[in-house]
C-alpha cells in the first residue's frame, strides 16, 4: 500500500496540497482526475518522494519514503 498522511506542500506562498491523506491499495487501479493546476502532479511527485513536502509523510508498505 502507498499512503500520503496529512501532506502539505507549498510553492512559495501558494498552498498546492493542504493536509491531504490518501492511500492506494496494492493490485488496484486508481486514477487522479482534476482541472489544470489543482495538484495532481504534485501529489504524484509527493508519493514518489521526488519533491520535499512541508508537512506529513509518504509511506510505502508502512515505511517512510525519503
C-alpha positions in Angstrom: 0.0 0.0 0.0 1.1 3.5 -0.8 -0.1 6.3 1.5 0.1 10.0 2.0 -0.7 11.1 5.5 -1.5 14.8 6.3 0.6 16.1 3.5 1.0 19.8 2.9 3.1 21.2 0.0 3.6 24.9 -0.9 5.4 26.6 -3.8 6.4 29.9 -2.3 3.3 31.2 -0.5 0.9 29.2 -2.7 -0.5 26.1 -1.0 -0.9 23.3 -3.5 -1.7 20.4 -1.2 -3.3 21.2 2.2 -3.3 18.4 4.8 -4.3 15.6 2.4 -4.4 12.0 3.3 -5.0 9.2 0.8 -4.0 5.6 0.1 -3.6 3.4 -2.9 -4.1 -0.4 -2.4 -1.8 -2.9 -4.0 -3.3 -4.6 -7.0 -6.0 -1.8 -7.6 -6.1 0.8 -10.3 -6.5 4.3 -9.1 -7.0 7.5 -11.2 -6.4 11.1 -10.1 -8.7 13.5 -12.0 -9.0 17.3 -11.9 -8.5 20.6 -13.6 -5.1 22.0 -14.5 -3.2 23.4 -11.6 -5.1 21.6 -8.8 -2.2 19.4 -7.6 -2.4 16.1 -9.4 1.3 16.1 -10.5 2.4 17.5 -7.1 0.5 14.6 -5.4 2.3 12.0 -7.6 5.7 13.6 -7.0 5.0 13.6 -3.3 4.1 9.9 -3.4 7.3 9.1 -5.3 9.3 11.4 -2.9 10.6 13.4 -5.9 9.8 16.6 -4.0 10.1 17.5 -0.4 6.8 18.0 1.4 6.3 20.8 4.0 4.3 18.6 6.4 3.2 15.0 6.5 4.7 11.7 5.3 4.7 9.5 2.2 4.7 5.8 3.1 5.3 2.6 1.1 4.1 -0.5 2.9 4.2 1.5 6.2 7.8 2.7 5.7 8.5 6.4 5.1 9.9 7.3 1.7 12.9 9.6 1.8 
